[in-house]
Amino acid sequence: MKVGTDGVLLGAWCSVNDFPDSILDIGAGSGVIALMLAQRSDAMTIDAIEVDENAYEQTVENFELSDWGDRLYAYHATFQEFASEIAEDEETYDLIVSNPPFYTDAFESENMARNKARFASSLSFEDLIRGVSKIISKNGKFAVILPFKEEDSFVDLAKQHHLFLNRVCRVQGNPTSEIKRSLLEFSLHPSKITEAYLMIEIERHQYTQEYINLTKDFYLKM
């Protein structure tokens, strides 16, 4: 599971201004988002769920090698199973983040591990939102990164489960490309939506100042 731009964007963009004490990363991959949030916050509990065994083992190793291993916990489980257990125990999270699968079955490859990470067959948006709504704290935040074309339907689905869009940032790769991604932040409380826009590159490997400001704390060379 390589570190991708989507994960870095979400880990850098999601808000920790409310000083979350408990954080959950759904679909951890290599654990990069959880690690970024450990660097950015003082949260005592940062849990990460990963269904693919190899990726889970990589997450565990990366957590153990980090400076924040005492606050990072990895779980090998489906989100549906995990959310049910957490809800039964009446536990909640102050911040929930996910870089979810979003490709359809028509594009599934022969690599099953990659399918689990990338495709909606392993975790539907409905299952993701339903689970989050059960385990988010009263004043908690839920942040996600999606293809821009999925934004409206995801927002509508979230609203059905009483999760309301509070903040959005739409991401464009370069001046000639279309908007490709939407960073979305939800809570249980409706509010005026804060909208922003981010371009990553002016040209190949020439990053915009906005992208540099957002991500420079996490790259060795930026």
C-alpha positions in Angstrom: 0.0 0.0 0.0 1.9 3.0 -1.3 1.4 6.4 0.3 -0.9 8.3 -2.1 -1.8 11.9 -2.5 -5.4 11.3 -1.4 -4.3 10.0 2.0 -1.8 12.9 2.5 -4.4 15.4 1.6 -6.9 14.0 4.1 -4.4 13.6 6.9 -3.3 17.2 6.5 -6.7 18.8 5.8 -9.0 17.3 8.4 -9.4 19.6 11.5 -8.0 18.8 14.9 -8.9 22.3 16.2 -11.4 20.7 18.7 -8.5 18.7 20.3 -10.0 15.2 19.7 -9.2 12.7 22.4 -10.1 9.7 20.3 -9.5 9.2 16.6 -10.5 6.4 14.2 -9.0 5.8 10.7 -11.2 3.6 8.6 -9.2 1.6 5.9 -5.7 2.4 7.2 -3.7 1.0 4.3 -0.1 1.7 5.4 -1.3 3.7 8.4 -0.2 7.1 7.0 -3.3 9.1 7.9 -3.3 7.8 11.5 0.4 8.6 11.8 -0.2 12.1 10.4 -2.9 12.7 13.0 -0.7 11.4 15.8 1.9 14.0 14.7 -0.8 16.8 14.5 -2.7 16.1 17.7 -2.4 15.0 21.3 -5.2 12.4 21.0 -4.6 9.6 23.5 -6.3 6.9 21.4 -5.8 6.7 17.6 -7.3 3.5 16.3 -6.9 2.2 12.7 -8.9 -0.5 11.0 -7.6 -2.5 8.0 -9.3 -5.5 6.4 -6.4 -6.7 4.3 -4.0 -8.8 6.3 -0.7 -7.7 4.6 -1.7 -4.0 4.9 -2.7 -4.5 8.5 0.7 -6.0 9.3 2.4 -3.1 7.5 0.3 -0.7 9.6 1.4 -2.4 12.8 5.0 -2.2 11.8 4.8 1.4 10.9 3.1 2.3 14.1 5.7 0.4 16.2 8.5 2.2 14.4 7.0 5.7 14.9 7.4 8.1 17.7 3.8 7.7 18.7 3.4 4.0 19.0 2.0 4.2 22.5 -1.1 6.1 21.1 -1.6 4.1 17.9 -3.6 0.9 17.7 -4.3 -1.3 14.6 -7.2 -3.7 14.2 -7.6 -6.4 11.6 -11.3 -6.3 10.9 -14.1 -5.1 8.6 -15.5 -1.7 9.5 -18.9 -3.2 9.8 -17.8 -5.6 12.5 -15.7 -3.0 14.3 -18.5 -0.4 14.3 -21.0 -2.9 15.7 -18.7 -3.8 18.6 -17.9 -0.2 19.4 -21.6 0.8 19.3 -22.5 -2.1 21.6 -19.9 -0.9 24.1 -21.4 2.6 23.7 -18.0 4.0 22.8 -17.5 7.0 20.4 -14.8 8.8 18.5 -14.2 12.6 18.4 -12.7 12.4 14.9 -13.3 9.7 12.3 -11.4 9.8 9.0 -11.5 7.6 5.9 -10.0 7.4 2.4 -12.6 4.9 1.3 -12.8 2.6 -1.7 -14.6 4.2 -4.5 -14.2 2.3 -7.7 -17.1 0.2 -9.1 -17.1 -3.6 -9.7 -16.8 -3.0 -13.5 -13.2 -1.8 -13.0 -12.0 -4.5 -10.5 -8.6 -5.9 -11.3 -7.4 -9.4 -10.7 -5.4 -8.3 -7.7 -7.7 -9.0 -4.8 -5.7 -7.1 -2.2 -5.8 -4.0 -4.4 -9.6 -4.6 -5.0 -10.2 -4.5 -1.2 -8.4 -1.3 -0.9 -9.8 0.4 -3.9 -13.3 -0.8 -4.6 -16.7 -0.2 -3.1 -17.5 -3.9 -3.1 -15.6 -4.2 0.2 -17.2 -1.2 2.0 -20.2 0.6 0.4 -20.8 4.3 1.1 -24.0 3.3 2.8 -22.2 1.0 5.2 -19.5 3.6 5.9 -21.9 6.3 6.7 -24.2 4.1 8.7 -21.4 2.9 10.9 -19.9 6.3 11.4 -23.3 7.7 12.5 -23.4 5.1 15.3 -19.9 5.8 16.8 -19.3 9.5 16.3 -19.3 11.5 19.5 -21.9 14.3 20.0 -19.5 17.0 18.9 -17.4 14.8 16.7 -16.2 15.3 13.1 -16.1 12.9 10.2 -13.7 13.7 7.3 -13.4 11.8 4.0 -11.9 12.2 0.6 -13.9 11.2 -2.5 -14.0 11.6 -6.3 -15.6 15.0 -7.0 -18.3 13.2 -9.0 -19.4 11.3 -5.9 -19.7 14.4 -3.7 -23.4 15.2 -4.1 -24.7 11.7 -3.6 -22.4 11.1 -0.6 -23.6 14.4 1.0 -27.2 13.4 0.4 -26.7 9.9 1.9 -24.9 11.3 4.9 -27.8 13.7 5.6 -30.2 10.7 5.7 -28.1 9.5 8.6 -28.1 12.9 10.3 -24.5 13.7 9.3 -24.3 17.3 7.9 -21.7 18.8 5.7 -19.8 21.6 7.5 -16.7 22.0 5.3 -15.6 21.1 1.8 -12.4 21.6 -0.2 -12.4 20.7 -3.9 -9.0 19.6 -5.3 -7.6 20.1 -8.8 -4.4 18.5 -10.0 -3.1 21.3 -12.2 -4.5 24.4 -14.2 -5.6 22.3 -17.1 -7.2 19.3 -15.3 -10.7 19.0 -14.0 -11.6 19.0 -10.3 -10.9 15.4 -9.2 -11.3 15.2 -5.5 -13.6 16.5 -2.7 -12.4 16.7 0.9 -15.6 16.7 3.0 -16.1 17.2 6.8 -19.3 16.3 8.5 -20.8 16.5 12.0 -24.1 15.9 13.7 -24.8 19.6 13.7 -26.0 21.6 10.6 -24.0 24.8 9.9 -23.1 27.2 7.2 -20.8 25.3 4.8 -17.2 26.5 4.5 -16.0 26.0 0.9 -12.4 26.1 -0.3 -10.4 25.1 -3.4 -7.0 23.7 -3.8 -4.7 23.2 -6.8 -1.8 20.8 -6.3 0.6 21.6 -9.1 1.3 24.6 -11.3 3.1 22.2 -13.6 4.7 18.7 -13.1 6.5 18.6 -9.7 6.1 22.4 -9.3 3.7 22.6 -6.3 1.5 25.5 -5.5 2.2 27.4 -2.3 -1.2 26.4 -0.9 -0.3 22.7 -1.3 3.1 23.2 0.2 1.7 25.0 3.2 -0.8 22.2 3.8 1.6 19.3 3.5 5.1 20.5 4.2 5.2 19.1 7.8 4.9 15.6 6.4 7.4 15.5 3.5 11.1 15.3 3.9 11.6 17.4 0.8 9.0 20.0 0.0 
